[in-house]
Amino acid sequence: MKIQILGTGCPKCKTLAANAEAAAKELGVACEIEKVTDIDKIMSFGVMMTPALAVDGQIKSVGKVLTPEQIKGYLK
């Protein structure tokens, strides 16, 4: 499983990355977490607001800092 955090590195992006890592760890899911900071690559996903969360290349959330509990729903 590949989890991507799309954002420029702002505090909200960092919080979302930490929450995604916590959710994966709590579920015991083996995953790779990638931080996508390149604006062109972020826009190639069709994302106009950050932070955004993608799981296996599919956008799951845009413009929100999800809690670990919310992220777990996308990882199951």
N, CA, C and O atoms as a MOPAC input file, in Angstrom:
PM7 MOZYME 1SCF
protein

 N      0.85000 1    -1.17800 1     0.00000 1
 C      0.00000 1     0.00000 1     0.00000 1
 C      0.89200 1     1.23500 1     0.00000 1
 O      1.92400 1     1.27200 1     0.67000 1
 N      0.48100 1     2.24000 1    -0.75700 1
 C      1.24100 1     3.48900 1    -0.81900 1
 C      0.33700 1     4.64100 1    -0.38500 1
 O     -0.72500 1     4.87300 1    -0.96400 1
 N      0.77900 1     5.34900 1     0.63700 1
 C      0.05400 1     6.52400 1     1.12200 1
 C      0.85600 1     7.74400 1     0.70400 1
 O      2.05700 1     7.83100 1     0.95900 1
 N      0.17500 1     8.68900 1     0.05600 1
 C      0.85000 1     9.91400 1    -0.36700 1
 C      0.21200 1    11.10700 1     0.32600 1
 O     -1.01100 1    11.24000 1     0.36800 1
 N      1.06200 1    11.97400 1     0.86900 1
 C      0.63100 1    13.21500 1     1.47600 1
 C      1.01400 1    14.31100 1     0.49000 1
 O      2.19700 1    14.53100 1     0.23100 1
 N      0.02300 1    14.99100 1    -0.05500 1
 C      0.27200 1    16.03600 1    -1.04000 1
 C      0.20600 1    17.38800 1    -0.35500 1
 O     -0.82400 1    17.75700 1     0.20900 1
 N      1.30000 1    18.12200 1    -0.40400 1
 C      1.34600 1    19.43900 1     0.21800 1
 C      2.75100 1    19.99500 1     0.17300 1
 O      3.71100 1    19.27400 1    -0.10000 1
 N      2.86100 1    21.26400 1     0.43800 1
 C      4.14100 1    21.96100 1     0.30200 1
 C      5.02200 1    21.87100 1     1.54200 1
 O      6.13100 1    22.40500 1     1.55300 1
 N      4.54700 1    21.21100 1     2.57300 1
 C      5.34400 1    21.07800 1     3.79100 1
 C      4.89600 1    21.99400 1     4.91300 1
 O      5.64400 1    22.22500 1     5.86300 1
 N      3.70400 1    22.50700 1     4.81400 1
 C      3.15400 1    23.38900 1     5.85500 1
 C      2.83700 1    22.56200 1     7.10400 1
 O      2.82700 1    21.33200 1     7.04300 1
 N      2.57900 1    23.22000 1     8.22700 1
 C      2.25800 1    22.48000 1     9.45500 1
 C      1.08000 1    21.51400 1     9.29800 1
 O      1.10100 1    20.42500 1     9.87100 1
 N      0.05600 1    21.89500 1     8.53200 1
 C     -1.09400 1    21.00300 1     8.33000 1
 C     -0.68000 1    19.74700 1     7.57800 1
 O     -1.14700 1    18.64900 1     7.87900 1
 N      0.20700 1    19.91900 1     6.58900 1
 C      0.69400 1    18.77500 1     5.81500 1
 C      1.47600 1    17.82800 1     6.71300 1
 O      1.33300 1    16.60900 1     6.61600 1
 N      2.29000 1    18.38300 1     7.57400 1
 C      3.09700 1    17.56900 1     8.48900 1
 C      2.21100 1    16.82000 1     9.47800 1
 O      2.48700 1    15.66800 1     9.81400 1
 N      1.15500 1    17.46900 1     9.94100 1
 C      0.21700 1    16.81800 1    10.86700 1
 C     -0.49600 1    15.67000 1    10.17400 1
 O     -0.66000 1    14.59600 1    10.75300 1
 N     -0.92600 1    15.89600 1     8.92100 1
 C     -1.60500 1    14.83500 1     8.17200 1
 C     -0.66400 1    13.64700 1     7.96500 1
 O     -1.08900 1    12.49700 1     8.07600 1
 N      0.60300 1    13.91300 1     7.66600 1
 C      1.58000 1    12.83500 1     7.48300 1
 C      1.75100 1    12.03400 1     8.77000 1
 O      1.78800 1    10.80400 1     8.74200 1
 N      1.85500 1    12.73000 1     9.88900 1
 C      2.00600 1    12.05700 1    11.18600 1
 C      0.76800 1    11.23100 1    11.51300 1
 O      0.88100 1    10.11700 1    12.02500 1
 N     -0.40800 1    11.76800 1    11.22100 1
 C     -1.65300 1    11.04500 1    11.48600 1
 C     -1.77200 1     9.80500 1    10.60100 1
 O     -2.25200 1     8.76400 1    11.05200 1
 N     -1.33900 1     9.91100 1     9.34600 1
 C     -1.38100 1     8.76200 1     8.43600 1
 C     -0.44200 1     7.66400 1     8.92700 1
 O     -0.78100 1     6.48100 1     8.88900 1
 N      0.73300 1     8.06600 1     9.38500 1
 C      1.70200 1     7.10400 1     9.90500 1
 C      1.15000 1     6.40800 1    11.14500 1
 O      1.30000 1     5.19700 1    11.30500 1
 N      0.51100 1     7.18500 1    12.02000 1
 C     -0.07800 1     6.61800 1    13.23800 1
 C     -1.20000 1     5.64100 1    12.89900 1
 O     -1.29700 1     4.57200 1    13.50300 1
 N     -2.04300 1     6.00100 1    11.93800 1
 C     -3.16200 1     5.13400 1    11.54900 1
 C     -2.64800 1     3.81000 1    10.98800 1
 O     -3.15600 1     2.74500 1    11.33800 1
 N     -1.64600 1     3.87700 1    10.12300 1
 C     -1.09200 1     2.65600 1     9.53000 1
 C     -0.46300 1     1.77300 1    10.60400 1
 O     -0.61200 1     0.55100 1    10.58400 1
 N      0.23700 1     2.40200 1    11.53600 1
 C      0.90200 1     1.65600 1    12.60700 1
 C     -0.12600 1     0.98000 1    13.50600 1
 O      0.04700 1    -0.17800 1    13.88700 1
 N     -1.20800 1     1.70500 1    13.84900 1
 C     -2.24100 1     1.15000 1    14.72300 1
 C     -2.94700 1    -0.03700 1    14.06700 1
 O     -3.33100 1    -0.98900 1    14.74700 1
 N     -3.11700 1     0.02300 1    12.73600 1
 C     -3.77400 1    -1.07100 1    12.02000 1
 C     -2.80400 1    -2.19900 1    11.68600 1
 O     -3.22400 1    -3.29300 1    11.31000 1
 N     -1.51400 1    -1.93400 1    11.82200 1
 C     -0.52300 1    -2.93600 1    11.45900 1
 C     -0.42200 1    -3.12700 1     9.95200 1
 O     -0.08800 1    -4.21300 1     9.47800 1
 N     -0.70900 1    -2.07700 1     9.20700 1
 C     -0.68600 1    -2.12900 1     7.74000 1
 C      0.72500 1    -1.79700 1     7.25100 1
 O      1.32600 1    -0.80000 1     7.65300 1
 N      1.22700 1    -2.65000 1     6.38300 1
 C      2.53100 1    -2.36900 1     5.77400 1
 C      2.30800 1    -1.37000 1     4.64300 1
 O      1.54700 1    -1.62900 1     3.71200 1
 N      2.98100 1    -0.23000 1     4.73900 1
 C      2.77100 1     0.78600 1     3.71500 1
 C      4.00900 1     1.64700 1     3.54600 1
 O      4.90100 1     1.68400 1     4.39400 1
 N      4.02300 1     2.33300 1     2.42100 1
 C      5.06500 1     3.31600 1     2.13900 1
 C      4.38700 1     4.68300 1     2.20400 1
 O      3.35100 1     4.89600 1     1.57300 1
 N      4.96800 1     5.60400 1     2.96300 1
 C      4.41100 1     6.95200 1     3.04100 1
 C      5.32100 1     7.89200 1     2.26800 1
 O      6.51000 1     8.01600 1     2.56300 1
 N      4.73800 1     8.55000 1     1.27300 1
 C      5.49300 1     9.46400 1     0.42300 1
 C      4.93000 1    10.87100 1     0.58600 1
 O      3.71600 1    11.07100 1     0.56200 1
 N      5.81300 1    11.83000 1     0.74800 1
 C      5.39100 1    13.22800 1     0.81800 1
 C      5.63700 1    13.85200 1    -0.54900 1
 O      6.77200 1    13.93100 1    -1.01800 1
 N      4.55700 1    14.29200 1    -1.17500 1
 C      4.64500 1    14.90300 1    -2.50500 1
 C      4.59600 1    16.41300 1    -2.32000 1
 O      3.56300 1    16.96200 1    -1.93700 1
 N      5.71400 1    17.08500 1    -2.59200 1
 C      5.78900 1    18.53500 1    -2.37500 1
 C      5.88200 1    19.32500 1    -3.67600 1
 O      5.75200 1    20.54900 1    -3.66100 1
 N      6.10600 1    18.64700 1    -4.79800 1
 C      6.21700 1    19.33100 1    -6.08300 1
 C      4.83200 1    19.79000 1    -6.55700 1
 O      3.92600 1    18.97400 1    -6.72900 1
 N      4.67900 1    21.09500 1    -6.76300 1
 C      3.37700 1    21.67200 1    -7.12900 1
 C      2.82100 1    21.04700 1    -8.41000 1
 O      1.62700 1    20.75600 1    -8.48600 1
 N      3.67300 1    20.84000 1    -9.41300 1
 C      3.19800 1    20.25000 1   -10.67000 1
 C      2.66200 1    18.84300 1   -10.46100 1
 O      1.64800 1    18.46100 1   -11.04500 1
 N      3.35000 1    18.07700 1    -9.62400 1
 C      2.89700 1    16.71400 1    -9.35700 1
 C      1.59100 1    16.73000 1    -8.55900 1
 O      0.69800 1    15.92000 1    -8.80700 1
 N      1.48500 1    17.64800 1    -7.60600 1
 C      0.24300 1    17.77400 1    -6.82800 1
 C     -0.92300 1    18.10900 1    -7.77100 1
 O     -2.00100 1    17.52100 1    -7.67900 1
 N     -0.68600 1    19.05800 1    -8.67100 1
 C     -1.74800 1    19.46000 1    -9.60700 1
 C     -2.09800 1    18.33900 1   -10.58700 1
 O     -3.22500 1    18.27800 1   -11.07800 1
 N     -1.13100 1    17.44300 1   -10.87700 1
 C     -1.42100 1    16.32800 1   -11.78800 1
 C     -2.46100 1    15.37400 1   -11.18600 1
 O     -3.11900 1    14.62700 1   -11.91000 1
 N     -2.60100 1    15.40900 1    -9.85800 1
 C     -3.64200 1    14.62400 1    -9.19200 1
 C     -5.00300 1    15.32900 1    -9.26900 1
 O     -6.02600 1    14.74800 1    -8.90700 1
 N     -5.01100 1    16.59000 1    -9.74300 1
 C     -6.25000 1    17.36200 1    -9.77300 1
 C     -6.52500 1    18.05700 1    -8.45200 1
 O     -7.64100 1    18.51400 1    -8.20600 1
 N     -5.50900 1    18.13800 1    -7.60100 1
 C     -5.66700 1    18.74000 1    -6.27300 1
 C     -5.35200 1    20.22900 1    -6.34800 1
 O     -4.29900 1    20.62200 1    -6.84900 1
 N     -6.27200 1    21.05700 1    -5.84900 1
 C     -6.07700 1    22.49900 1    -5.83800 1
 C     -5.91200 1    23.05200 1    -4.42700 1
 O     -5.49700 1    24.19800 1    -4.25100 1
 N     -6.23800 1    22.23700 1    -3.41800 1
 C     -6.07700 1    22.64000 1    -2.01900 1
 C     -5.28200 1    21.58000 1    -1.29400 1
 O     -5.48300 1    20.38400 1    -1.50600 1
 N     -4.38000 1    22.02100 1    -0.43900 1
 C     -3.61800 1    21.06900 1     0.35300 1
 C     -3.94300 1    21.26400 1     1.82800 1
 O     -4.43700 1    22.33100 1     2.19300 1
 N     -3.69600 1    20.31200 1     2.66800 1
 C     -3.09300 1    19.03000 1     2.35800 1
 C     -4.10100 1    18.07500 1     1.72100 1
 O     -5.31200 1    18.23700 1     1.86900 1
 N     -3.58000 1    17.08600 1     1.01400 1
 C     -4.42800 1    16.05600 1     0.42200 1
 C     -3.82600 1    14.69400 1     0.75300 1
 O     -2.62100 1    14.55800 1     0.96900 1
 N     -4.69600 1    13.70000 1     0.78700 1
 C     -4.28800 1    12.33400 1     1.09500 1
 C     -4.67500 1    11.43900 1    -0.07200 1
 O     -5.81800 1    11.45600 1    -0.52800 1
 N     -3.71300 1    10.65900 1    -0.55100 1
 C     -3.98200 1     9.67400 1    -1.59800 1
 C     -3.54800 1     8.30900 1    -1.08200 1
 O     -2.51600 1     8.17300 1    -0.42500 1
 N     -4.35900 1     7.30100 1    -1.39300 1
 C     -4.03100 1     5.92700 1    -1.04400 1
 C     -3.99900 1     5.13000 1    -2.33800 1
 O     -4.99900 1     5.05100 1    -3.05100 1
 N     -2.85400 1     4.54400 1    -2.63600 1
 C     -2.63900 1     3.79300 1    -3.87100 1
 C     -3.02900 1     4.61200 1    -5.10700 1
 O     -3.64600 1     4.10100 1    -6.04100 1
 N     -2.65600 1     5.88600 1    -5.08600 1
 C     -2.87200 1     6.75600 1    -6.24200 1
 C     -4.24800 1     7.37100 1    -6.34600 1
 O     -4.50800 1     8.13700 1    -7.27400 1
 N     -5.14000 1     7.05700 1    -5.41800 1
 C     -6.50400 1     7.60200 1    -5.44100 1
 C     -6.65100 1     8.64800 1    -4.34900 1
 O     -6.34800 1     8.38900 1    -3.18400 1
 N     -7.12000 1     9.83700 1    -4.73400 1
 C     -7.32700 1    10.91900 1    -3.76700 1
 C     -8.48000 1    10.55600 1    -2.84200 1
 O     -9.56500 1    10.19000 1    -3.29300 1
 N     -8.22700 1    10.66200 1    -1.54300 1
 C     -9.25300 1    10.34200 1    -0.53700 1
 C     -9.73500 1    11.58000 1     0.20800 1
 O    -10.86900 1    11.61600 1     0.68400 1
 N     -8.88100 1    12.59200 1     0.31100 1
 C     -9.23400 1    13.79100 1     1.06300 1
 C     -8.45300 1    14.97800 1     0.52900 1
 O     -7.28300 1    14.85400 1     0.16600 1
 N     -9.11400 1    16.13800 1     0.48200 1
 C     -8.47300 1    17.37300 1     0.00600 1
 C     -8.80800 1    18.50700 1     0.96000 1
 O     -9.96800 1    18.70800 1     1.32200 1
 N     -7.77700 1    19.25000 1     1.36400 1
 C     -7.99200 1    20.45400 1     2.16500 1
 C     -8.33700 1    20.22500 1     3.62100 1
 O     -8.78600 1    21.14700 1     4.30100 1
 N     -8.13400 1    18.99800 1     4.11700 1
 C     -8.47500 1    18.69500 1     5.50900 1
 C     -7.32400 1    17.96500 1     6.18100 1
 O     -6.56700 1    17.23800 1     5.53900 1
 N     -7.20800 1    18.17300 1     7.47700 1
 C     -6.27400 1    17.38400 1     8.27800 1
 C     -7.10900 1    16.30400 1     8.95000 1
 O     -7.78600 1    16.55500 1     9.94700 1
 N     -7.05200 1    15.10000 1     8.38900 1
 C     -7.82600 1    13.99400 1     8.93800 1
 C     -7.16800 1    13.46400 1    10.20400 1
 O     -5.94800 1    13.52400 1    10.35600 1
 N     -7.98500 1    12.94800 1    11.10200 1
 C     -7.46600 1    12.30500 1    12.31300 1
 C     -7.01400 1    10.89000 1    11.95100 1
 O     -7.40500 1    10.35700 1    10.91200 1
 N     -6.19100 1    10.28200 1    12.80900 1
 C     -5.82700 1     8.88100 1    12.54200 1
 C     -7.04600 1     7.98200 1    12.39300 1
 O     -7.04700 1     7.07600 1    11.56100 1
 N     -8.07500 1     8.22000 1    13.18300 1
 C     -9.29300 1     7.40200 1    13.09200 1
 C     -9.95600 1     7.52900 1    11.72400 1
 O    -10.41100 1     6.53400 1    11.16000 1
 N    -10.01500 1     8.75600 1    11.18400 1
 C    -10.61400 1     8.95900 1     9.86400 1
 C     -9.77400 1     8.26700 1     8.78500 1
 O    -10.31700 1     7.66600 1     7.85800 1
 N     -8.46900 1     8.35500 1     8.91000 1
 C     -7.57200 1     7.76500 1     7.91300 1
 C     -7.67500 1     6.24500 1     7.92700 1
 O     -7.56800 1     5.60700 1     6.88000 1
 N     -7.88300 1     5.66000 1     9.10700 1
 C     -8.00800 1     4.20000 1     9.21000 1
 C     -9.11100 1     3.68000 1     8.29100 1
 O     -8.98300 1     2.59600 1     7.72000 1
 N    -10.18200 1     4.43900 1     8.14800 1
 C    -11.28600 1     4.02500 1     7.27700 1
 C    -10.85900 1     3.85500 1     5.83000 1
 O    -11.42000 1     3.02600 1     5.11400 1
 N     -9.88200 1     4.62000 1     5.39300 1
 C     -9.38900 1     4.52300 1     4.01400 1
 C     -8.35500 1     3.41500 1     3.85200 1
 O     -8.09000 1     2.97600 1     2.73300 1
 N     -7.77200 1     2.95900 1     4.95100 1
 C     -6.71300 1     1.96200 1     4.87900 1
 C     -7.21800 1     0.53100 1     5.01900 1
 O     -6.49000 1    -0.41900 1     4.73100 1
 N     -8.45600 1     0.37600 1     5.46000 1
 C     -8.99300 1    -0.97700 1     5.68100 1
 C     -9.39100 1    -1.61900 1     4.36300 1
 O     -9.86200 1    -2.75600 1     4.34800 1

